[in-house]
Structures are given as structure tokens and as C-alpha cells.
Amino acid sequence: MASNDKVPEQRPSASAAAAASQQDDEPDEWDKRIFSTGCADENAKLTDCYYEKKDWRLCKNEMERFRQCWKLQGNDKRTDTKDA
């Protein structure tokens, strides 16, 4: 092959890409733990707030909603959480 010949790019087949995408959609251990708390939505909103604002102090409302959910679901007893 001459040095100026281009090698065609290797792209994954559609079925390989679909399989990879499907694997990414499956919940991992972290997701399973969050879902088991019953507060996955509140956790996502809190995480999104921090991602957008980069400052936990600006996410007090989201944190309070998460804390209330945590208590309502009984997670403070399950995990032996102590209020600070």
C-alpha cells in the first residue's frame, strides 16, 4: 500500500452499535441502589441541579426534597442515617 493511500475507516455495524447502546441502557449496580431507595427522581433532580450550577449551596430546595423523600421511604432507618 502506498503511503498516500487512505485506509477506510472501520465503523461498527448497526447491530453492534445497537447492542452497545442496549447495554448502556441497562441499570448498573449504582442505578439499582438509587432505585431501591424510592428517591431516584429526587436524586436525579439534585444531581442535575449541581451539574448546572456547580454549587451545592444553590441546590438547597432539591436537597431538602431528597431528604424528605429519604425519610418518607424509611431509608434513614435502613442505612442508620443520622441528622447533622
C-alpha positions in Angstrom: 0.0 0.0 0.0 1.5 3.4 -0.9 1.9 5.9 1.8 -0.7 8.3 0.3 -3.4 5.6 0.1 -6.0 6.1 2.7 -7.3 3.3 4.9 -11.1 3.3 5.1 -12.5 4.0 8.5 -13.8 1.0 10.4 -17.3 1.7 11.7 -19.2 -0.6 13.9 -22.1 -2.4 12.2 -25.6 -1.2 13.0 -26.2 -4.3 15.1 -23.0 -3.9 17.1 -23.9 -0.2 17.7 -27.5 -1.3 18.8 -26.1 -3.9 21.2 -23.7 -1.4 22.7 -26.5 1.1 23.2 -28.7 -1.5 24.7 -26.0 -2.4 27.3 -25.7 1.2 28.2 -29.4 1.4 28.9 -29.3 -1.4 31.4 -29.1 -0.3 35.1 -25.8 -0.8 36.7 -25.2 -1.5 40.4 -25.3 2.2 41.3 -28.6 2.7 39.5 -30.1 -0.3 41.2 -29.1 1.1 44.6 -30.6 4.5 43.8 -33.9 3.0 42.5 -34.1 0.8 45.6 -34.3 4.0 47.8 -37.5 5.1 46.2 -36.0 8.5 45.6 -34.4 8.1 42.2 -36.3 11.2 40.7 -35.3 13.4 43.6 -31.7 12.2 43.3 -31.7 12.9 39.6 -33.1 16.5 40.1 -30.4 17.1 42.8 -27.6 15.8 40.6 -28.9 17.8 37.6 -29.0 21.0 39.8 -25.5 20.5 40.9 -24.4 19.8 37.3 -26.0 23.0 36.1 -24.9 25.3 38.9 -21.7 23.7 40.1 -22.5 24.8 43.7 -24.4 22.6 46.2 -25.5 25.8 48.1 -27.6 26.7 45.1 -29.5 23.4 45.3 -31.0 23.7 48.8 -34.6 23.1 47.6 -33.6 20.0 45.7 -31.6 18.7 48.7 -34.5 19.2 51.0 -36.8 17.4 48.7 -34.3 14.5 48.5 -34.0 14.4 52.4 -37.8 14.4 52.8 -38.1 11.5 50.3 -35.3 9.7 52.0 -37.1 9.9 55.4 -40.5 9.1 54.0 -39.1 5.9 52.3 -37.6 4.8 55.7 -34.0 5.0 54.3 -32.7 6.7 57.4 -33.5 3.6 59.4 -32.3 1.2 56.8 -29.0 2.9 56.4 -28.7 4.2 60.0 -28.6 7.8 58.8 -28.1 10.5 61.5 -29.3 14.1 61.1 -26.4 16.5 61.4 
